[in-house]
Amino acid sequence: MDVELARSFLEIVSSGSFIRASRRLNVAQTTVSARIRSLEQQLGRPLFVRNKGGASLTPAGEQRGQSCSTSSA
């Protein structure tokens, strides 16, 4: 997995929001969205449920999050 895709994914998980993640990563929100869209296309499934209150993980997103934290440990 591309490092920037992984960082964006993990920052959204941590912050609960695409907007907060973009601020923490110092990139535009559209950049974070594009990275996640790319990751979702690579994996063939959605990773987040997006809504006005933020973003929450889908079951596939939870699996990806577990594998990312295992890889970084």
Secondary structure as UniProt FT lines:
FT   HELIX           3..15
FT   HELIX           18..25
FT   HELIX           29..43
FT   STRAND          48..51
FT   TURN            52..53
FT   STRAND          54..57
FT   HELIX           59..72
//
